Amino acid sequence: MSEAFDIAETLDVKGASCPMPVVKTKSAIDDLAEGEILEVVATDSGSMSDLDGWATGTDGVELLEQVEDGDVYKHYVQKTA
């Protein structure tokens, strides 16, 4: 959960559906320094697979964890380069 990570920024994309959580995550991660962690908070269940797929196919980012908390999905993405 979030207490396990040193969160640099939280991105709230609740209410946004595909592809906006990924688009906004990419924009937000670009603004972070290497090693910093972005917490993404979404309500779109598709964000679980969308962000996983994006992180897997994108150099310079790592998806550390995804947490489903009722109707809210939290994603922890670290900028690695």
Secondary structure, DSSP 8 states (H G I E B T S, - for coil): -GGGS-EEEEEEETT--TTHHHHHHHHHHHTS-TT-EEEEEE--TTHHHHHHHHHHTSTTEEEEEEEEETTEEEEEEEE--
